[in-house]
Amino acid sequence: MTDFLTLAEDIAREAGDMLLAKRPTMSAEIETKSSPTDVVTALDKASERLIRERIEAARPGDRILGEEGGEAPGESDVRWIVDPIDGTVNFLYGLPDWAVSIAVEVGGRVVAGVVNVPTRGEVFTAALGEGAWLGGARLRCNTGVPLPQALVATGFGYSKAGRAVQGEVVAKVLPRVRDIRRGGSCAIDLCSLAAGRVDAYYERGINPWDYGAAGLVATESGARLAGLNGRPVSPDFAICAAPGLFEELHDLLAPLDPERGA
Ligand code: IPD
């Protein structure tokens, strides 16, 4: 596990350094993916290429799932889950909150995760059963926060229909909590939760590359991460918070049917 974590961290740092050095201006080469608001920059692709090359060199035969390049076939029990830039829109606009995220899954379970936030000089790491860390500091999420006092992070997907529902849902959540934060990177939202910078997080439509590494950082900090009605976290829905607040937020969200209209 330590070897996985060390390799993932080295690669996430190298990709982050490359991205910092080549940060774009708005004229950067931009393509769109699922909708006109879902962008991919040339640097997304360059970052994923670099990460894939480094993994393949160190661990030939492992499978790799990347946001931009899909999944490379392979027989191995080990799968690397890569988001070359989480928070692409922030990256494009010169906002600081974007991250390189790398998770290592063995037998379908994430065992190591690294989220590098280059603009802040922060690298979040976690290993299954061994805790979550920021630099030398062990992370513990906030506990004992009641819903009305909770600072809740969330995000919005790229489809118009999905966003309409997300808007309705957040309108019902906002009057019931301390406040809402929309940072623009699911990976950083989950790491912020682990570091006690927000109390809870929910979102519909996030993908394994968004939450793979940061999900482990959050759960290793003591938080619970799951979907609605006892289901595991998935692109359908994610809620994350310390036990107690998790259930309160879940019970507010579930009757709002936030998975509808996908
Ligand atoms: C997005 C970010 C954002 C979340 C979106 C994600 P991307 O990932 O994590 O915070 O709200 O759902 O798609 O496109 O920047 O890699």
Residues whose N, C-alpha, C, O or C-beta is under 5 A from the ligand:
A	BS01	IPD	I85 D86 G87 T88 V89 G155 F156 G157 G184 S185 C186 A187 G205 I206 D210
